[in-house]
Amino acid sequence: MRYLIREKLLSLGDDFRIQDANGRDVFFVDGRAFTLLREKLVFKDMNGTELAFIREKLISLRKAYEIHRDGRHVATVRKDLFNLFRCHFTVDVPGPDDYEAQGSFLDHDYRFTRGGRVVAAVSKKWIAIRDTYAVDIVDNEDDILILASAVVIDQICHDQDGGEGGH
């Protein structure tokens, strides 16, 4: 399934609108303003139902984001500090088969893998609209978790304050 993620430029906090391949709005990420230095994002469907809650955490002097669903912690997204050659993110889920994201994050051109298999691709290559990028997710994957993780990676790599950067 293909989605387009668009960051809303004139909003308080970081808001994102997510559309399906036909251009219909399907999800909204409400970037609630910073609360005591920690960012909170709420991933909703278009009826306003909360599907996931994303909370920034500080883990060993680096940013990480926890993704919660139905009051349960389902994943932690963090940037790998020890990869000297390429920028790399891990989406740590309970049990085996974490998601890994690798590629050019500043250019919105990277892949999510799980168990050595590509499960999603993020690309801005064919998108002419500013602050918009495509996410293609293979069937039978967790679309909401992958989309929420892509938003988190965007937050870490494209932070207005300079962020942590990434290539």
C-alpha positions in Angstrom: 0.0 0.0 0.0 1.3 3.5 -0.9 0.8 6.4 1.5 1.9 10.1 1.2 3.0 11.8 4.4 2.7 15.6 4.3 3.9 17.8 7.1 1.6 20.7 7.8 3.8 23.8 7.8 1.5 26.3 9.6 0.6 24.4 12.8 1.5 24.4 16.5 3.7 21.4 17.0 4.6 19.0 14.2 1.4 17.9 12.5 1.3 15.4 9.6 -1.4 14.4 7.2 -1.3 10.9 5.7 -3.1 10.1 2.5 -3.7 6.9 0.6 -2.6 6.3 -3.0 -5.8 7.9 -4.2 -5.1 11.1 -2.4 -7.7 10.5 0.4 -6.8 11.6 3.9 -6.6 8.4 6.0 -4.5 9.4 9.1 -3.5 12.5 11.0 -0.6 12.9 13.4 -1.3 15.6 16.0 2.0 17.0 17.1 1.1 18.2 20.5 3.3 21.0 21.6 6.3 20.2 23.6 5.7 19.4 27.3 8.6 19.9 29.6 11.2 19.3 26.8 9.5 16.1 25.6 7.6 15.8 22.4 4.3 13.9 22.2 2.5 12.9 18.9 -0.9 11.3 18.6 -1.6 9.1 15.5 -5.3 9.2 14.7 -7.7 8.1 12.0 -9.8 10.7 10.3 -12.7 10.2 12.8 -10.3 11.3 15.6 -9.8 7.9 17.1 -6.3 7.5 18.6 -4.5 4.6 16.9 -1.1 5.2 18.5 0.6 7.5 20.9 4.3 8.5 20.3 6.4 9.9 23.2 9.9 11.1 23.1 12.3 9.7 25.6 15.9 10.5 26.4 18.0 7.3 26.5 21.7 7.6 27.2 22.0 11.2 25.8 20.2 10.3 22.6 16.6 10.7 21.4 14.3 7.7 21.2 10.6 7.6 20.7 8.2 5.0 22.3 5.2 4.0 20.3 2.1 2.9 22.4 -1.1 1.3 21.3 -4.1 0.7 23.5 -2.0 1.6 26.5 0.7 -0.9 25.7 4.3 -0.1 24.6 4.7 -1.7 21.2 8.0 -0.3 19.9 10.9 2.0 20.5 12.5 3.8 17.6 16.1 4.9 18.1 19.1 6.0 16.0 22.1 3.7 16.1 25.1 5.6 17.5 27.7 3.0 16.6 27.3 2.7 12.9 30.3 4.6 11.5 29.5 4.2 7.8 25.8 4.8 7.4 22.9 6.2 9.4 20.8 3.4 10.8 17.6 3.2 12.9 16.1 0.3 14.9 12.4 -0.1 15.6 12.7 -2.4 18.6 9.5 -4.4 18.9 8.8 -7.1 21.6 10.3 -10.4 20.6 12.5 -11.2 17.6 12.5 -9.5 14.2 12.9 -5.8 14.9 12.5 -3.4 12.0 15.7 -1.8 10.7 15.8 1.4 8.7 18.8 2.3 6.6 19.5 4.7 3.7 19.5 8.5 3.2 17.2 9.9 5.8 17.8 13.6 5.0 16.7 12.9 1.5 13.7 10.7 2.5 15.2 7.7 0.6 15.5 4.7 2.9 14.1 1.2 3.4 12.6 -0.7 6.4 13.7 -4.3 6.6 12.6 -7.1 9.0 14.3 -10.4 9.1 16.5 -9.4 6.2 13.5 -8.7 3.9 12.5 -5.2 2.7 9.0 -4.5 4.1 8.7 -0.7 3.3 10.4 2.0 1.2 10.3 5.7 1.9 11.0 8.0 -1.0 10.7 11.6 -2.0 12.2 10.9 -5.4 9.0 11.4 -7.5 7.2 13.8 -5.2 7.5 17.5 -6.2 5.5 18.8 -3.3 7.6 20.3 -0.5 7.6 18.4 2.9 5.8 15.4 1.3 7.2 11.9 0.9 5.8 8.5 -0.1 5.9 5.3 2.0 5.3 2.0 0.2 4.5 -0.9 2.6 4.2 -4.5 1.5 1.1 -6.5 2.3 0.7 -8.1 5.7 2.9 -5.6 7.5 1.9 -3.3 10.3 1.1 -0.1 8.3 0.4 2.0 11.4 3.7 1.0 13.1 5.7 1.6 10.0 4.1 5.0 9.3 4.5 6.1 12.9 8.2 5.0 12.7 8.6 7.0 9.5 7.2 10.1 11.3 9.6 9.5 14.2 12.6 9.2 11.8 11.4 12.5 10.2 11.3 14.1 13.6 14.8 13.0 14.6 16.4 13.8 11.2 14.6 17.0 10.4 14.3 18.7 13.8 14.0 22.4 13.3 16.6 22.9 16.1 19.2 21.1 14.1 18.3 17.6 15.4 20.8 14.8 15.3 20.9 14.8 11.5 21.5 11.8 9.5 22.5 10.6 6.0 
